[in-house]
Amino acid sequence: MPLAKYVFKPGINKEGTNYSNEGGWFDADKVRFRKGRPERIGGWSKYTNDSFIGTCRKLNVYRAASGTNYINAGTHQKLYIVQGNAFYDITPIRATTTNGITFAATNGSTTITATDSDHGAVLGDFVTFSEAVSLGGNITATVLNQEYQITAVPTVNTYTFTATATANSSDSGNGGSGVDGAYQINTGLDVYVSSTGWGSGTWGASTWGSATTLSVTNQLRLWSLDNFGDDAIANVRNGGIYYWDESAGNSTRAVNISSLSGASNVPTVALQVMVSDVDKHVIAFGCNPIGSSTLDPLFVRFSDTESTADWTPTATNQAGGVQLSMGSTIIGALRTRQEILIWTDAGIVSMRFVGAPFVFSFNEVAHGPSLISPNAAVNANNQVYFMDRGGFYSYSGSAQRLPCTVLDYVLSDINEGQSYKIFGAVNENANEIMWFYPSSDSLEVNKYVMYNYLENVWSIGTTSDNFVRTAWNEALILTNPIASSKNDDSNTNYLYNHEIGHSDDGNNFSAYIESSDFDLDPDGEKFIAVNKIIPDVQFRDQQTTSDSVTITIKGRNYPLEDLSTLSTVSVTPASTFTNTRARSRQCAIRVSNTSNDYGWRLGDLRLDIRPDGKR
């Protein structure tokens, strides 16, 4: 038989069986499609060598009028401003204690017990002590007067922390009568807990026999972040709204907006905040109405124009609010071209600035499509793309369902209990959107689905090889997309630049793509011997003539048999053809490599095949 040319349809297709998708690709990891051809994705490198504490679930990048670039990052433990190569802790202070804290140490232990009446702290909170004096031995004033993370909360009046030194027998003091403490806002969880009460919290987070204080639906710490000119706006979902003043310096912490000069009827609790584009209102979605301290999950309030502090509607300003009538709760909101889209659990509401006297109009534009998580909607290609619990959609005046060739595979694989961790990520340079999600066997994000919106093709992959990402910001202000990582050690997480080179921050990472089964004989009747492969591979940024990809021929005789490896060959930039020894009724092709300094792109594959009988 002559050489047979195999051209596979672009995109991963897992909607049918492997055999029914003959002529297509069935599986991949860290491979995208560009102009119909599969290629290895770009690499990533650390944005800065400084690490941060906690799991980051939101990033906001903006540029101040001075030209300074800022990155606002919210983790389940901290709130940061990043300038240059440095992280600055701007986590708001929840409460302060003056001259009211005492310490007790145990000989031979690093555990210190602090006593502070009705401190309000929970496990994992951070507190900074000052004005303490030595306990008499190794626990000096220098050891005490710094920031510590609370390790246990035995009672409402006591908690423990681990000191940086081990106490000895001389540490019998209490730190003096003038100890001050600054308590940062309560930390959140980095996993969703489905219910409250016994067993739903972290051991030691509250007193024995008491129910956890976590809310039923919002224990997972999520932030919404935006900028008001040069300054930053931050909101803990189901919590307060905070403001960071750039002019006060990077070492200044964010404060509750209610503490600002001229503050009036500022919402005390909200699900999400945003700054409107041109008219410059601060908008709170799912917040407490004026006169109430209780969150209304459908209530939307907005400040006066050009004001962060004035939320009292009057005849002379543009502050106001409205309760939405669709659904039971707001899931998320996204600023788009000339409108803000609000997703409730029942559909989509369009919010548009119309000026006085109504200020904003609210119109229901879609019934049914919602969001699977607050961060599952993105702007790209002059449209909005979003993921709900039943599929993927685009919006440009109306919501349109996207045909998806991996839909059942993705939806059946999601850990529903951790679905609020799902987020959308835009890579405009590659014309693609990724949705990162936790699979059914994982509590954390460990997979992604990728959509090329210009070519309408899909791919899939995993977060192996240090590719775990929990938040993403597209390349608008910065040259490259930037994303946050999560390591096993929550104190050593990093930000990464993406689409830089071909490595995992200088290390190897693996990529592969595998075809569906195809018959070597047109009728699928005869066994065929594959004697030769003529590859078509383009190497990008080739370093040496030994750069290579591995082509593996797999085979089986019947669709329900397991695939077995028949032949494995290495293809280099100098390869012309490669001899193989493979015999089967149906085959699959896998192309893979592990490298850190070059990429690759596939063309068409030609096989030298010959009949080899029917048995």
ABEGO torsion letter per residue (X at the ends): XBBBBBBBBBEBBAABBAAAABGBBABBBGBBBBGGBBBBBBBBBBABABBBBEBBABBBBBBBAAGBBBBBBBBAABBBBBBEABBBBABBBABBBBGABBBBBBBGBABBBBBBBGAGBBBGBBBBBBGBBBAGBABBAAAABBBBBBABBABAABBBBBBABBBBAABABAGEAABBBBBBBBBBBABBBABBEBGABBBGABBBGBBBABBAAAABBBBBBBBBEABBBBBBBGBBBBBBBAAAEAABBBBBAAABBGBBGBBABBABBBBBAAAGBBBBBGBBBBGBABBBAABBBBBBBGBAABABBBAABABEBBBBABEABBABBBBBBGBBBBBBAAEBBBBBBAEOAAGBBBBBABBGBBBABAAABBBBGGBBBBBBAAEBBBBBGBBBBBBBAAAAAAAAABBAAAAAABBBBBBAAAGBBBBBBBBAABABBABBBBBBAAAGBBBBBBABGGABBABBBBBAABABBBBBBBBABAABBBBBBBGBEABBGGBBBBBBBBBBBBBABAAGABBBBBABBBBBBBBBGBABAABBBBBBBBBBABAABBBBBABBBBBBAABABBBBBBBBABBBBBBBBBBAABBBBBBBBBBBBBBAEAX
